[in-house]
Amino acid sequence: MFSVKPTHVHFFKNMPPEDFLSLLYCSGGIVGNSSVAIREASYLGVPAVNVGDRQAGRERGANVADVAYDADAITAAVQRQLAHGPYRSDSLYGDGRAGDRIAALLGTLPRRIDKRLTYLPLVPENH
């Protein structure tokens, strides 16, 4: 892939989500076409350069710069985003507390079971 192995780059095949989000939060930005740039980076305020139209039609925060598959456009957008630095957190996709609110609401609902089980005989009755 590289003729010279850069010493400042490390490739990961997998990492725990918490580590990935911590890395994203501490980064200068993200470049690509992943939904993480549209959703999580928006909430975290991380500058994002979204390349291509894979995320077309999705709402975006102010942190996202959309560019075509063009090296010069990508380079310019990355430079603008790095110069801008972190954005304000945008709760466009929620504030991260939906699970808590859902659990609290479910805890207030009456508990009941309305399910009826009906079993058919294994042998026909006329047999």
Number of C-alpha atoms within 10 A of each C-alpha: 4 5 5 6 9 8 6 5 6 7 5 5 4 7 9 7 9 9 10 12 16 11 11 20 19 12 13 17 21 21 16 16 17 14 13 15 28 26 20 20 25 24 23 21 23 28 32 29 27 26 21 15 12 12 16 10 7 10 10 18 23 15 26 24 20 19 20 12 11 10 11 11 14 21 13 13 21 22 12 14 22 16 11 12 14 20 19 14 17 19 15 13 14 11 10 11 8 10 9 10 11 10 10 11 10 11 10 8 8 7 8 6 6 6 6 6 6 6 6 7 7 6 7 7 6 4 4
